[in-house]
Amino acid sequence: MGVQLNIKDAETVQLARDLAKATGQSVTGVVKGALQRDFQHHLAARAEKIRRIDDIIGDFGRNLPPDWVGKTSKEIMDSIYNEDGSFA
């Protein structure tokens, strides 16, 4: 027995059949193609999010006050606030 996928939604099955008929592909081919396109879209969207995050991190690093460079977040917070929580 081969690998199987059981789709229990009648509308989805009909869409797959209609697309297969319209394109001359098999139902397996149209389902595989749709999944491949969706997965590639997912990977591209994820890569774009990572790129945007990297840009933000880079901008943040380039705009740090010079006296914060190389300090830990605790050291920075300690330089901003007094022990009582007021600004230094």
C-alpha positions in Angstrom: 0.0 0.0 0.0 1.3 3.5 -0.9 1.3 6.6 1.2 -2.1 8.1 1.6 -3.7 11.4 2.6 -7.4 11.3 3.5 -9.1 14.7 2.9 -12.5 14.7 4.6 -13.6 18.1 3.4 -15.8 17.8 0.3 -15.1 21.4 -0.9 -11.4 20.8 -0.7 -11.6 17.6 -2.6 -13.7 19.3 -5.3 -11.3 22.2 -5.6 -8.4 19.8 -6.1 -10.3 17.9 -8.7 -11.4 21.1 -10.5 -7.8 22.4 -10.6 -6.5 19.0 -11.7 -8.9 19.0 -14.6 -8.3 22.6 -15.6 -4.5 22.2 -15.6 -4.3 18.6 -16.9 -2.4 17.5 -13.8 -3.2 14.8 -11.3 -5.0 15.6 -8.1 -1.7 14.5 -6.3 0.2 17.0 -8.6 -2.1 20.0 -7.8 -2.1 19.2 -4.0 1.7 18.8 -4.0 2.2 22.0 -6.0 -0.1 24.0 -3.7 1.7 22.7 -0.7 5.1 23.5 -2.2 4.0 27.0 -3.1 2.6 27.6 0.4 5.7 26.2 2.1 7.9 28.4 0.0 5.8 31.4 0.8 6.1 30.6 4.5 9.9 30.3 4.2 10.1 33.6 2.4 7.9 35.4 4.9 10.0 34.0 7.8 13.2 35.1 6.1 11.8 38.6 5.6 10.8 38.8 9.3 14.3 37.7 10.3 15.8 40.3 7.9 13.6 43.1 9.4 14.6 42.0 13.0 18.3 42.0 12.0 17.8 45.6 10.6 16.2 46.7 13.8 19.0 45.2 15.9 21.6 46.8 13.6 19.9 50.2 13.9 19.6 49.9 17.6 23.3 49.0 17.9 24.4 51.9 15.7 22.3 54.4 17.7 23.5 53.3 21.2 24.9 56.2 23.3 28.7 55.8 23.3 28.8 55.3 27.0 26.5 52.3 26.8 28.6 50.3 24.3 30.0 47.2 25.8 27.8 47.4 29.0 25.3 44.9 30.2 21.7 45.8 30.5 22.1 45.8 34.3 25.0 48.2 34.1 23.0 50.5 31.8 20.0 50.4 34.2 22.2 51.1 37.2 23.6 54.2 35.4 20.1 55.5 34.7 18.4 54.9 38.1 19.4 55.5 41.7 18.8 52.7 44.3 15.5 54.3 45.3 14.2 54.1 41.7 14.6 57.8 40.9 16.5 58.9 37.8 20.2 59.3 38.4 
